Amino acid sequence: MRTERVEQAAERKQNGFNCCQSVLLTYADEIGLPEELLAKLASGFAGGGGTREGVCGALNGAVMALDLLNDGTVKPMKAAKEAQLAFREKTGAILCKDIKGVETGVELCACVDCVRNAVAVVEEALGR
């Protein structure tokens, strides 16, 4: 795994980007689209889609990155499912509210660590 990607994403998160943006923008150089466009595309996926009820933004960013980096060897739905399973294994859940402990009072993973875990999932899926 390329740990510089993991820390690059964490730095973005710590500097004001949301979780989805932090993950997706980490791959802008490989995706080949402007960072500004990728940031706009990922802006509405923060906080489980703005309600904490949805899928973690970091995981959404990982799936977006995998979709855009897919060379056609893996079907997008299969890649998304595998990313969800790997992310759940690392964080304990895939829904923002569960990760943040909204109902239990027990946070499973800090946002910056969700970002790190999501990038690790992308790196593993890409065989790095």
C-alpha positions in Angstrom: 0.0 0.0 0.0 1.2 3.5 -0.8 1.1 5.1 2.7 1.7 8.5 1.2 -1.8 8.4 -0.3 -3.3 7.5 3.1 -1.6 10.4 4.8 -2.3 12.8 1.9 -6.0 12.1 2.3 -5.8 12.5 6.1 -4.1 15.9 5.6 -6.9 17.0 3.3 -9.5 16.0 5.9 -7.6 18.0 8.5 -7.5 21.0 6.2 -11.2 21.5 5.6 -12.2 19.0 3.0 -15.1 16.6 3.8 -14.4 12.8 4.0 -15.6 12.0 0.5 -13.6 14.9 -1.0 -10.5 13.9 1.0 -10.5 10.4 -0.5 -11.5 11.2 -4.0 -9.1 14.1 -4.4 -6.2 11.9 -3.3 -6.5 10.2 -6.7 -7.1 13.3 -8.8 -3.7 12.8 -10.5 -4.5 9.3 -11.6 -8.1 10.0 -12.5 -7.1 12.9 -14.7 -9.9 15.3 -13.9 -9.5 18.7 -12.3 -9.5 18.7 -8.5 -12.1 21.5 -8.5 -14.5 19.3 -10.4 -13.9 16.3 -8.2 -14.4 18.4 -5.1 -17.8 19.6 -6.4 -18.8 16.1 -7.3 -18.0 14.8 -3.8 -19.3 17.8 -1.9 -22.8 16.4 -1.1 -21.6 13.1 0.3 -20.3 14.5 3.6 -21.8 13.2 6.8 -23.5 10.2 5.3 -25.2 12.4 2.6 -25.8 15.3 4.9 -28.0 13.4 7.4 -25.6 10.8 9.0 -28.2 8.3 7.9 -26.3 7.3 4.7 -23.1 5.6 3.8 -19.9 7.1 5.2 -18.6 9.8 2.9 -15.1 8.3 3.0 -16.5 5.0 1.7 -18.4 6.9 -1.0 -15.2 8.6 -2.0 -13.4 5.2 -2.2 -16.1 3.8 -4.5 -16.0 6.9 -6.7 -12.3 6.6 -7.0 -12.5 2.9 -7.8 -15.2 3.6 -10.4 -13.0 6.3 -12.1 -9.8 4.2 -11.9 -11.5 1.0 -13.1 -9.7 -0.4 -16.1 -12.7 -2.6 -17.0 -11.3 -5.8 -15.3 -13.7 -5.5 -12.3 -17.4 -4.8 -12.6 -18.3 -1.6 -10.7 -21.0 -3.2 -8.6 -18.5 -6.0 -7.5 -15.9 -3.4 -6.7 -18.4 -1.4 -4.6 -19.5 -4.5 -2.7 -15.9 -5.5 -2.0 -15.0 -2.0 -0.9 -18.0 -1.9 1.5 -17.0 -5.3 3.0 -13.4 -4.2 3.4 -14.3 -0.8 4.9 -16.8 -2.5 7.3 -14.0 -4.8 8.4 -11.7 -1.9 9.1 -14.2 0.5 10.8 -17.0 -1.7 12.2 -19.8 -0.2 10.1 -20.5 1.6 6.8 -23.3 4.0 7.9 -22.1 7.3 9.2 -24.5 7.3 12.1 -23.2 3.8 13.2 -19.6 4.8 12.8 -20.1 8.0 14.8 -22.2 6.3 17.5 -25.2 8.5 17.1 -27.5 5.9 18.7 -25.1 4.0 20.9 -22.9 6.9 22.1 -19.8 4.8 21.1 -17.8 6.2 18.2 -16.2 3.3 16.2 -13.9 5.4 14.1 -12.9 9.1 13.9 -13.6 10.7 10.5 -9.9 11.2 9.8 -9.3 7.5 10.4 -12.3 6.6 8.2 -10.6 8.6 5.4 -7.4 6.6 6.0 -9.2 3.3 6.0 -11.1 4.3 2.8 -7.8 5.0 1.0 -6.4 1.8 2.3 -9.4 0.0 0.8 -8.7 1.7 -2.6 -5.0 0.8 -2.4 -5.8 -2.8 -1.6 -8.4 -3.0 -4.4 -5.9 -1.7 -6.8 -3.4 -4.3 -5.7 -0.9 -1.9 -4.2 
